[in-house]
Amino acid sequence: MRTLALAPGRRGGLDAQVPVLAPSTRSWSLTGVLRSEMEWADVLLLVGAAASLQGSGRLGRSVPPVVVDDGHGPRAVAPGPPITPAERAAARSLLGVGDRPTWLLVHDAADRRRARAARVGPDGSVRLTLDDPELRDAAIAAADVAVSPIPVDAVPLGLLEAAGRGVPVVAVDSGGVGELVDVHTGALVADDPARVDAAISQLLCDEFRRVTAGAAAAERVRSVAAPGPWAGAWLQRCTAAVP
């Protein structure tokens, strides 16, 4: 296969395998860029919000074979080092949370508004977010639990990043989240704010379970999100699409 256009958003590890086009989902020129790049692409891979372009006519009449991300596959994330006590203390000092129970609000960019509006938040806990890139690492290091409080199609990248560093996870049962989250790595719950609250509270109150679930979460990320087999599977799908 000569080339591959990936659109839009993150590169997801595929750029190590084939040439990749990854404009921002918010780019006003996204459609125009895609039409131009399709002239040299053997396969067009649509992911996330770009999947809605298929069949809409906005890509023009003549397009290369199209592969659409079903949103259920794990993403390529390199697990980070375990969070040390010193790093955790520094992060909590920087964010001003002290010793208070702290949970991390995790979402993808397209779900930011829905996640913020979710009626979730145990009494006495402090909520951090991943919205500020400069404080992203500190938010992960300071968190007791990472929480994805709304249904999602695919595992949010922030959830993988936090889990990869040993933060236990709570998520609503939807899409492919079950590949990462279960009773061993945290809690997978129904789409019910009361159940999400209860799951967060249980982890915040049980240090032993947080530690063991966090270690299991990091191991799970290493097993399901390694870029090698994931990228290989996508290459197989894309190659099969070439006439």
Number of C-alpha atoms within 10 A of each C-alpha: 12 10 16 25 23 26 25 24 19 18 16 18 18 20 16 12 13 16 14 22 22 18 19 13 17 11 12 10 11 16 18 12 15 23 15 11 14 20 11 13 22 21 24 24 24 21 20 18 13 18 19 12 13 15 10 9 9 13 17 13 7 10 16 18 17 17 20 16 15 14 16 16 19 22 22 22 19 16 20 14 10 16 16 11 11 10 15 18 16 16 21 20 14 14 13 11 18 14 10 13 20 23 28 26 25 30 26 18 14 12 14 15 11 13 20 15 10 13 15 21 19 20 9 10 16 14 19 21 21 20 15 9 10 9 16 15 15 21 28 29 25 29 26 27 28 30 31 25 28 24 19 20 14 21 26 19 19 22 27 30 21 30 32 27 23 31 34 31 33 29 29 23 20 18 16 18 25 17 16 26 27 19 12 18 26 29 25 23 22 16 15 14 18 15 16 25 18 16 21 27 19 14 23 20 12 10 12 10 17 22 17 16 26 27 20 24 27 25 18 22 26 19 10 17 21 18 19 13 12 18 20 13 13 16 17 10 14 20 17 13 15 12 8
